[in-house]
Amino acid sequence: MQSKLFAKTRKEAPKDETAVNAQLLIQAGFVNKDSAGVYTFLPLGLRVLSKIENIVREEMNAIGGQEMLMSALQPKENWQATTRWEGLDILFKVISRHGSEYALGPTHEEIVTPAALNIISSYKDLPLAVYQIQTKFRDEPRAKSGLLRTREFRMKDLYSFHKDEKDLDKYYNKIAIPAYQKIYKRMGLEAFLTEADGGTFSKFSHEFQVEIENGEDIIYICNPPAGGCGLAKNKEIFKDNDECTNCGKTEWREANASEVGNIFPLKNKYSKSFNLIYTAEDGTKKDVIMGCYGMGTSRLMGVLAERFHDQDGIIWPESVAPFKVHLIELNNASAKNIYEDLIKHGVEVLYDDRELSPGEKFADADLIGIPYRVVVSEKTAEQNKFEVKKRDEDKIKLVDKEELFRIIRMNS
């Protein structure tokens, strides 16, 4: 029942937010801003976040990832072992009452690698892949752009372990990248595989970038209309007249975009720090080779709001919408019976039972952005019919119950 929902819409967007995603998500009652870069996910927002994370979870499981949950409070000693205690400037550091020092995890190489010491000892143990979906922390110098750059955020990070770089390359290119592309496609997003600086690990790492009007990144896309393949390069590594490493074309299109994933071939950087070795088939000791695959799930929610909205509010893709149907009753007409029928058939419904004017209810429905608006009024009840409208369409249909269920199921 919307009258009992722990959220209320606002008539205006918050004036202290400039990012479209933050304006819409706060105004529509999905999140509450606690401080700069820190947001609480209200029930509507948590439902969307959970849908996003369930899609991610399904695709990580499909490529052999084993879900786990690592500690957010990480010992200083682990970070000293990788020389990142002093070298990583976004690290939140805390001291216990006993004087022990910890980092609030921005990433988990310093936890997953020592954990693997107790599990990997032989080539027979490889390959392996584990992942988690967890809240992470980064002391950003300037939190901005709503959910796109925050100090506390949700993230999926998967780590793969291999016997050699050939096996890592196979997993990285043939398994992980296609899985990422499938995740974005399921959410209705086109994410460009984008070459980025590989740092000390390799020539390239890869980002997944979604083109949005107010994106904080600039990418150059191998231009499909000119026969290009759609591979992109980020601004930091792009040079004029660069040839595409995939198809050899030299025509690029500049675009504003936002990163929704980042993957790295870590190779033996962290296995060396923690002496993570295995016994090869020939009896020799070798470093375990690793890969890291990150995806900001709360950031994805912000990107979805940026990508799918109009002047009236958010337009959620069905796969991540908080509910499938926004059921609205007007003029004392009861929608209880159809509500119970929809629930009985497994349809997720937000039932607007509030005593407000039709205009206020319709405005809230557009702002919240649930895919189907179904209206019950005295007029429709007399005809034993329902008004149904898709959020991304203008046309309103008057349908009977059978047709209503057909429309909803047809697009499941």
N, C-alpha and C positions, 0 to 999 in steps of 0.2 A: 504494500500500500504506500503510495507516494506521500500520503499525509503523515506517515510515520518514518519516512526516510531520513536518515541522519545526514541531511544535506538540504540546502536551499539555494535556488538560483538567485542571481543578482540582476537588477535592472540594467546595470552598467558594468563594463569591464573595469578591473582595478586600475587605478591611475598610475600606480608605481611599477606596473609591468609593461614593458614595451614589446616583448615577444608575443606573437599571435597565439602560440600554444598555451602560454601561461594565462593570457587574458581569457581565452575560451574555457580552459579547464577549471580555472577559479570561478569564473562567472557562472558556469554550468553546474558547479558543485561536485566536481570530480576530485579536486585537491584543495588543500588549505596551505597557504604559505606560512611557515613557522618563523623563518629568518632567511637571509640571503642564501640561496642555494640549498635550502632545506624545506621539503614539502611533506605534508601528511596526505596519504592516500585515503580519501573518504570512501564509503561503500561503493559508490558508482565507479570511482577510480580504481579501486582494488579489483573490482570485477573485470575491468578492461585489462589491467596489469596481469591478472591471473590467466586471462585468455591468451595474452601474448606469451606468457611463460609456459603455458601448456603446449602451445604450438612448438616453441623452442624445445621443450622437453621431449616431445614426441619425435622430433627430427634428430635430436642428439641420441636418443635411445635407438633409433633406426640405423645409425651408423656405428653401433656398438659401444656408445658411451655409457658408463656406469655412474649413476648419480650418487653424490656424496654431499656432505656439508662440512666445510672446514671452519676452523676458528677464525673469528674476526679479530680477536685480541692476539697479536702475534709477538713472540719474544724478540727482544732486541738482538739477541745473539744470532738468530737466524738471518736477520738483515745485515748484521756485521759480516757474516760469512760470505755474503754476496757483494759486500762493499756498498750497499745501497742505503745503509742507515744514515750516513751523512750525504750521500750523493743524490738522493731523491727529494727534491724540495717540496713536493706536495704531500709528504708523509705526515699524518697526524700522529703525534707522540704523546703517550700518557705515562704517568708514574703512579704505582700503587702505594698504599700506605706503608708498605714494607720496603719501598725504595726500588722495586723492580720496574724496569722500563719495558714498554710495549709499543708496538705500532698498531693503529687501527687499519686493517687490511685494505689497501687500494687495489691489490692484486694478490695472487696466492702461490707464486712460484716458490717463495720461501717456506711454505707450509707443505705443498704437495710433493716437493722433491724429497725432503726428509722422510715423509710418510712412505714414499716408494722404497726407501732403503730396507724396510721390513718385508717387502713383497717381491721385489725384482732382484734376482740373483743369477739367473740363467737365461740363455737365449730362448729356452722353452717358455719363459714368462712373457715374452714379447711377441707381437705388439700389444699394448694396453691403452685404453683411453678412459679417463674419468672426467666428470664435470660437476659443477654446482651452479645453483642460482641463489645469489646471496646479496645482502646489502653491503655496499663498499663505501669507503670514505677517502676523499681527496681534498687536501687543503688548497683549493684553487685560489690563486691570487685575486681573481675576479669572477665570482659566480655570475652567470648571465644567461640570457636566452631561455628562461624558464627551465623546463626539464632537460634541455639540451646540454647544459653545463652546470652541474650542481656539485655540492660538497658531500652529499649523501645520496646514493643512487643504487638501483638494482642492476645486477649484471650476471650474465651467464659466462662462466669461463671454463673451457674444456682444455685438458692437457693430455697430449698423446706421448707415448714412450715407444721407442723403436731401437732396433739393433744397429741400424746404419742410416745414412742420409738418403739412400735410394728408397728405403721403406718409408721414411718420413715424407719424401717428395710424392710418393704414390698416395699416401693418406691425405696429404695437404691438398694436392691438385685434383685427385680423382674422387675423393670421398668428402672432405670437409667443405671445399668450395661449392660443389653442387648442393650439399645439404643446406648451406647458408642461402643460396639462391632460392631453394625450395621454400624456406621459411618466409622470406620476403614476399615471394609470389603468393603464398597462402594468406598474407595480410593485405594483398592488393597493391604492394609496392614494387616499383622497378628500382632495383639497387644495382648500381654500376660497380663492377669489380675494378678497383682502382689501385694502380701501382703506387707505392709509397716508399720512403727511405727504409732500407733494411737495417740501418744502424750497424752495429758490430756483428750482426747475425748473418746477413746475406745481402746480395745486391738489392733485393726488393723485399718489403713486407707487402701486405695487401689490406686495403680498406674496402668497405662496402659503403658506397655513398648514394644517398637519395637526393634527387634534385628538388630543392624547394626555393621559393622566391627569396626568403630571408636567411638562407643557409650561411653559416659562418665560414665555410670552406669554399675554395675555388678549385674546380677540377676541369680537366680538358678531356673531352670525350672523343674517341675515334669515331668520326661522324657517320652514322648509319645511312643518312640520305645521300651521302657522297660515296657510298660503297664501303664505309668503315664497319668495324665489327662491334663497336660499343664498349671496348675496353677503355679505361680512363687512366689518366695520370693526375696526381695531385700537384698543386702549384709549386711545392717545394722542389720537385725533381723535374718539372717540365721545362723543356727548352724549345725555342722556335725551330721548326723544321724537324722535330723529332719524328722518327719512324715508329709506328706502332709495333711493339714487340710480338704481337699476335698475328697481324695481317700485313704489316709493312706499309700501310697507308700513312700519309703525312698531313691529312686534313683533319683539323681538330675543332671542336665546338666548346667554347668556354661556358661554364655553368656554375651557379651558386648551388651548394649542396651541403648536406649534413651527414656526418659519418654515423652509421648504424652497426658497424662491426669492424673488427681489426684482427688480423691473424698474423702470426710470426713463426718462422722456423727458428726455434731457439737453439737448435743443434746441441752442443755439449756445454753451453755456458753455465747452466745451473747444476748439471750433473757433476761437473768438475768442482764446483763450490762445495758440494756435499758428499763428494766421492761416491756418487751413484754409478756403480759399475756392474757389469754382468760377465759371466763366463761364456765365451763364444763356443761354437761347435768344436773348434780346434784346441780348446782348453786355455786360450789366452784371455786376459782381462781387458775389457773395452768399456769406454764411456757409453752410458745410455744416451741416445739422441732423443731430443724432445721438441714438441711443437706446442704452441699456445694459441687459443682461438677464443676471442672475447666478443661479447655482444651485449650492449647496454639495453636491458629490457624496459626500464623506465624512460630512457632516452627515446626508444622506439615509440612509446606512447606519445611523447611530445612531437616526434616527427609525423606520426599519423594525424595528429590534430592540425599540424601545419599543412600537411598535404591534402587532407580531406575536410574542407570547410567551405562555407559560403558566407554571405553577409548576415545570415540569420543564426549561424552556429556550426556545430560539428556535424560531419556526415560519416559516421563510423562504418567501415566495412563490416559485413555480417560476421566474419570470423572472429572479430575482436570486440564487437559491440557489447555493452553491459547487459542488455536484454535484446531479444529479437523483436518484441512487440511493445509499443507504448499504447496501452489501452486507456482511452479517455471517456469518461461518462459526463454527459451534459444535461442540464435542466432537470435534475432529479431522476433521470432515467438510470436504472440500475444495470451495471455491466457485470454483476457478480456471476451470473450463470455462464457467460462466455469466458470470463476469467477462469472459472473452475474447469471448464472444458479445455481451454488452452493448456492449463497447467497439467491436467490429466494426460494430455498428449505430449508432454515433455517440452512444451514451448516456454521459453523464458519471457516473463511478462512483467513490466512495470505498470501497475494499475493506478491511474491518476483519479483518486477518489476525493480530491480536495474541492472545497467550496469556493471556486474561483470562476471568473467569466470565461467563456469559450476563447476569447482572444488571448487571455493570459495563459491558458492551458496550451493553446496551439503554439504560442511564442516559446514557451518552455520546452515543448516537444521538439521544435526546430533547434533550439539551443543545445539540448542534450544529445540529439542526433541519433536516436535509436532507429534502425532501418525501416520498421513499419509502424505507422500510426493508424490505430483502429478506433473509430468513434462510435459510441452508442448514445443516441439522443431519443427524445420522445418521438420524433419524426421517424427515425430509422426503426425504432422498436415497434411502431404501428405496422410497419411493412415486414417485420421480422428479418431485417437486413442490417448491414453494417457498412459504414464508410471506411474505406481502406486507402491509404496513400503511402507510397514509398518516399522516404526522406529525400532521395535524390531526383524525384520526379514531381512535376506540377499536377499531374492528372489525379483526380479523386474518383474512385470507383465505388458504386453502391452494389454490394454483393450479398448473397445469402451465406449461411454458415458453411455449407459445403464448398462453395467457391472460395471463401475466406481461407479455409484450411488448405485448399489446393494451391492458392497463391503463396501461402507461407511455406508449405512443404516443397513447392516447385523450386524455390530458391535456397533450400537448405544445403 
